[in-house]
Amino acid sequence: MSVSFEVKKYNTIDVDSGEIGLISKTKRISSNERHIKLFIHDIGSLYGLSGATNDVLLQLYTRLDYSGETTITSVDRQRLVLKSKNISNKNYISTLLKSIQDKGLIKKIGENVYKMNPDIFAIGKQSDINKLREQYIKLQVTYSKNGRVISARVENKQ
C-alpha cells in the first residue's frame, strides 16, 4: 500500500511575549484507500451489485491476506451496520455475502472465512497469485449460435 504524508503549517503568536512561531503537523495518509473504493465500485457495477453489497465487498477486500482468504467477524458486521447507510442490520449481511458468492466473487471455506476470487482480488507476488488462481474454481461461459455452454473446473482444490 502506498503511503504519503500531509504537512500542515500553522503560525502561532505568543500573546505574552509577542513571539511569532511556526508549528508543523505531519499526518500519515494512505493514497490507495480511495483507489480501492473506486475499484470495488467498478467491480460492483460490472457484476450488478447493490451499494450495500459493495460495502460488504470492500470490507472483505480490506481484510484480504496473502493466501487469498478474508474474514468477516461479528464485530466487522456490527461496524458495517454503523458505517453503511445501505445496511440496516447484521443479519442482512449474510444475504449480501450469499449474493457475492452467487456472482463467483468469493467462496465460503469456513465459518466467517471466505476465499476471494484471485482472478479479480489478490495481493502479493505475481508468482504466488498465479498459484492461487490455479487453486480456484474456474468458470467458463462459451456463447455460440446454438446457445450457451457453462463449464467449471477445479484444480488442486484445497
Order of alpha helices (4+ residues) and beta strands (2+ residues): beta-beta-alpha-alpha-beta-alpha-alpha-beta-beta-alpha-beta-beta
